[in-house]
Amino acid sequence: MSLRPAHDKISLERGPSRRVRLRASLRAASDLERNYGFDRLFRQVDEFHYGTVRDVIMITATDRQEAAAFLEAFSTEPLTRFIAAVRAPVADICRAFIPQADQGSKPSTGKPMTWQEVYRELYRTAAGCLGWTPDAAWRATPIEINEAFTGHIAMLKIIHGSADDQAEQPNDNYTAERLEQIHELGYDPAFDRAGLAALKAKIAGGV
């Protein structure tokens, strides 16, 4: 089953024949945060600053030609129609830039990070730890990367055991400290990528 978060289905519509799909990709989130800063971005979207809203649409659109045509189609219509069509979807896509913390995760006690640092770490997690291509990492959403990393850690615990198993498996190398180190590094030096690829191939082939 593929991961289909609600924010991955956000779209703008103008009649039955014109639709623009928006995606809160890591690239879009990083670019808009760098260009505006989230405080300013969210404020100007809430106030419906036309230039800012237009930037959000163009940067998050999966097809920029479609987005440009969509904006052009509204250029001769009253602004109220444009606002009615895009206000809610643009607000939704901006909220999707913020990664969701796991409900069971402990509060962080480390040094606060800027959003650019958060997104840099997400990229390192996707391209380094998970082994995704750079393009796939930038196209993924922050939520998708977090979910995939959570699944990766769960797989490591299944294969190697977790910290809760220490009493029964004193030689387990994947302690809580080791898993935290892997998270900080963005990859597991001891992880058998070739073995994982072979396993994926077997699953895909129905073996």
C-alpha positions in Angstrom: 0.0 0.0 0.0 1.4 3.4 -1.0 1.5 6.2 1.5 -1.1 8.8 0.5 -1.3 11.6 3.1 -4.2 14.0 2.9 -1.9 16.9 2.0 -0.8 14.9 -1.1 -4.2 15.4 -2.7 -4.4 19.2 -2.5 -5.5 20.8 -5.7 -6.7 24.0 -7.2 -9.7 23.9 -9.5 -11.3 26.3 -12.0 -14.3 24.6 -13.5 -14.4 21.0 -14.4 -11.5 21.1 -17.0 -8.7 23.0 -15.2 -7.0 21.6 -12.1 -3.5 22.2 -10.6 -2.1 19.7 -8.1 -0.1 21.1 -5.2 2.5 19.1 -3.3 4.3 20.1 -0.1 7.7 18.6 -1.3 10.9 19.1 0.7 12.2 21.3 -2.1 9.2 23.6 -2.0 9.2 23.8 1.8 12.9 24.6 1.9 12.7 27.2 -0.9 9.7 29.0 0.5 11.1 29.0 4.0 14.4 30.4 2.8 12.7 33.1 0.6 10.2 34.2 3.2 10.6 32.7 6.6 7.6 30.8 7.8 6.3 33.6 10.1 6.2 36.0 7.2 4.9 33.4 4.8 2.0 32.3 6.9 1.1 35.8 7.8 1.0 37.0 4.2 -0.9 33.9 3.1 -3.5 34.6 5.8 -3.7 38.2 4.7 -3.9 37.0 1.1 -0.9 38.9 -0.2 -1.3 38.2 -4.0 2.4 37.9 -4.8 3.1 35.5 -2.0 0.1 33.3 -2.8 1.2 33.2 -6.4 4.7 32.1 -5.4 3.3 29.3 -3.2 1.2 28.1 -6.1 4.0 28.1 -8.6 6.6 26.6 -6.3 4.3 23.8 -5.0 2.6 22.9 -8.3 3.6 19.5 -9.7 3.2 21.0 -13.2 4.3 24.7 -13.4 2.9 25.2 -16.9 -0.5 24.2 -15.6 -0.1 26.5 -12.7 0.9 29.4 -14.9 -2.1 28.7 -17.1 -4.4 28.5 -14.1 -3.2 31.9 -12.8 -3.5 33.5 -16.3 -7.1 32.2 -16.5 -8.0 34.2 -13.4 -6.2 37.4 -14.4 -9.3 38.8 -16.1 -11.7 37.8 -13.4 -12.6 39.5 -10.1 -10.1 39.0 -7.4 -12.9 37.6 -5.1 -13.3 34.6 -7.4 -9.5 33.9 -7.3 -9.5 34.2 -3.5 -12.5 31.8 -3.2 -10.7 29.2 -5.4 -7.2 29.2 -3.8 -7.4 30.5 -0.2 -8.1 27.2 1.6 -5.9 25.0 -0.6 -2.9 27.3 -0.3 -3.3 27.5 3.5 -3.5 23.7 3.6 -0.3 23.2 1.6 1.6 25.7 3.8 0.5 23.7 6.9 1.9 20.5 5.3 5.4 22.0 5.3 5.6 21.4 9.0 6.7 17.8 9.8 4.5 16.0 12.3 6.2 14.6 15.4 5.4 10.9 16.3 2.8 10.8 19.0 4.9 8.4 21.1 8.2 10.3 20.7 9.9 12.0 23.7 10.3 15.8 23.8 13.7 16.8 22.4 16.3 18.1 24.8 18.8 19.1 22.1 19.6 22.6 20.8 16.8 24.2 18.8 17.2 24.0 15.0 16.3 26.4 12.3 13.8 25.3 9.7 16.6 25.1 7.1 18.5 22.8 9.5 15.4 20.7 9.9 15.0 20.3 6.2 18.7 19.6 5.7 18.5 16.8 8.2 15.4 15.4 6.5 17.3 15.4 3.2 20.2 13.6 4.8 17.8 11.1 6.3 16.1 10.4 2.9 19.3 10.4 0.7 21.7 9.0 3.3 19.9 6.7 5.7 17.1 5.6 3.4 19.2 5.5 0.3 16.8 7.5 -1.9 18.1 9.4 -4.9 18.5 13.1 -4.5 15.6 13.8 -6.8 13.3 11.4 -4.8 14.4 13.0 -1.6 13.6 16.5 -2.8 10.2 15.4 -4.2 9.1 13.7 -1.0 7.2 15.6 1.6 8.5 16.1 5.1 5.8 13.8 6.5 6.7 11.0 4.0 10.3 11.1 5.0 9.5 10.9 8.7 7.1 8.0 8.1 9.7 6.2 5.9 12.4 6.7 8.5 10.1 5.5 11.3 9.6 2.3 9.2 13.3 1.9 8.7 14.0 2.1 12.4 11.2 -0.4 13.0 12.8 -2.8 10.5 16.2 -2.4 12.2 14.6 -3.3 15.5 13.0 -6.4 14.0 16.2 -7.5 12.5 18.6 -6.7 15.3 16.4 -6.3 18.3 15.6 -3.2 20.3 16.8 -1.6 23.5 13.9 -3.4 25.3 15.6 -6.7 24.4 18.8 -5.9 26.2 18.2 -8.1 29.2 17.6 -11.1 26.9 20.2 -10.1 24.3 23.2 -8.5 26.1 25.3 -8.5 22.9 22.8 -6.6 20.8 24.7 -3.7 19.1 21.5 -1.7 18.3 21.0 0.0 21.7 19.0 3.1 22.1 22.2 5.1 22.0 23.2 3.4 18.8 19.8 4.1 17.1 20.1 7.7 18.2 23.6 7.9 16.7 22.3 6.4 13.4 19.6 9.1 13.4 22.1 11.9 13.9 24.5 10.5 11.2 21.7 10.1 8.8 22.7 6.6 7.9 23.7 3.2 9.4 27.3 2.3 8.5 26.6 -1.4 9.3 23.4 -1.7 7.4 23.4 -4.2 4.6 21.9 -2.2 1.6 22.6 -5.0 -0.8 20.7 -7.4 1.3 17.7 -5.0 1.6 17.7 -4.5 -2.2 17.7 -8.3 -2.7 14.8 -8.6 -0.2 12.8 -5.9 -2.0 13.4 -7.7 -5.3 12.1 -11.0 -3.8 9.0 -9.2 -2.4 8.3 -7.5 -5.8 8.7 -10.8 -7.6 6.4 -12.6 -5.3 9.1 -15.0 -4.0 
